[in-house]
Amino acid sequence: MQVTYWLEHAWLGTHAEPGIALTVADDRIAEVRTGVERPPAGAAVLRGLTLPGLANAHSHAFHRALRGSAQIGAGAAQTGGERAGTALSAPTSFWSWRDVMYDVARVLDPDSYFTLARAVYAEMALAGITCVGEFHYLHHQGDGTPYDNPNAMGEALIAAAGEAGIRITLLDTAYLHGGFTRTSYRPLEGPQLRFGDGTADRWYDRWSQLKGEGHAKIGAAVHSVRAFSDRDGYRLLAERTAEVPTHIHLSEQTAENDACLALHGRSPTRLLADSGFWRRNTTAVHATHLTAGDIALLGGAGSTVCMCPTTERDLADGIGPAPQLRRAGCPMSLGSDSHAVIDMFEEARAVELNERLRARTRGHWTAAQLLRAATEDGHASLGWPDAGRLEAGALADFTTVALDSVRTAGPPPRLAGETAVFAATAADVRHTVVGGRQIVRDGQHQLVQDVPAALAAAIGAIRD
């Protein structure tokens, strides 16, 4: 297959360039020609600013079912009168929110998870996302018994991404403990039972059976230092996953840091460093509460940090030290995590705007740096180093943002990158192309005809 796209404006890594003819052969960009003022004959015309496809580097697809029902805290409910009645028990912290999340995790099976994830990934395509990192730990049946196919849930996610038209890195997650205290690790219980494989060896045996395909890669994850211990074998796990992207939730909560320090005498980052966990293909998700020593360890290893600002503020986690991590040598990726919103432009600008609130100064990140996090560095953290750029040889994954909406109209085209980062939203995405194939055309998904209806039906079936 060969097709030519004419891009009214294109982001070429450092600036927006007008008039680009981009030729796709099979699933890769074959040629990029600049200075093409008019669409060539037969070219598909993409008006607006075309960016490399966006990478959502941290997703829990089933959390999408919580949107709108887990955002209000009890304090707001108590001042809301009668209409707030059922919100009085709404989560007020990360830990109480987690209990609400477990209620959704409890009821999913491979069929319902496929249906939900297909709709969620279609929503991502509408938002310009061409690749998702799915941090997957819903492995088994509710009581912890494996399905006849022990990877039925993970394969459902891979199939869902394929039907929604986007790429996926399945970050299959080792989750062996229910948490820890200052003295010991707790066993899995209740809804957590379905997350665990019993031992690290059993996780590895199941994980080894997963197979990637054209649109899918298999990565690995450790849920957190709460859910995997040094006795389970960080070093062995790191050796077994040395060739694939490996992610972990890190220091999302101060309570985790305090318990780790009491139990191990070290921070979570140091505990993992002492086992050789950190390397260039590992990603620390959140990394919200780090010491200067932690930052130096991550930077020295060249590990990526995945910031998820909309979730981190929704759960009142805090603001991570993104500028310090960048200066230490850590690439940054972005994720929508709990999917309070699915909007990588919001995630990108929140990194800068959150830091402005904390530092009370501006200008910590440029638009080019934030777009790189949302594209090239995000893809690299998911094992797709040949994506995230508009250049010959790269995967033909890109998305086009309107420059004539009520949010984006007005600024000159030379500032289109800044406009995308600091003004655009997912609603401004007009086209999404994956592997040279138009998955979203004029704001309409071409494979899932009614994405809102698909989301409503899938979530309604779970919540009813």
PyMOL commands that set and color helices and strands:
alter all, ss='L'
color gray80, all
select helices_A, chain A and resi 61-66+74-78+81-89+94-107+110-126+152-164+190-195+200-207+230-232+234-240+254-264+268-273+292-301+309-314+322-328+344-359+367-374+376-381+413-422+426-428+451-463
alter helices_A, ss='H'
color red, helices_A
select strands_A, chain A and resi 2-11+16-25+28-33+44-52+54-59+129-136+167-174+179-180+185-186+216-222+246-250+282-286+304-307+332-334+398-401+429-434+437-441+444-445
alter strands_A, ss='S'
color yellow, strands_A
deselect
rebuild
show_as cartoon
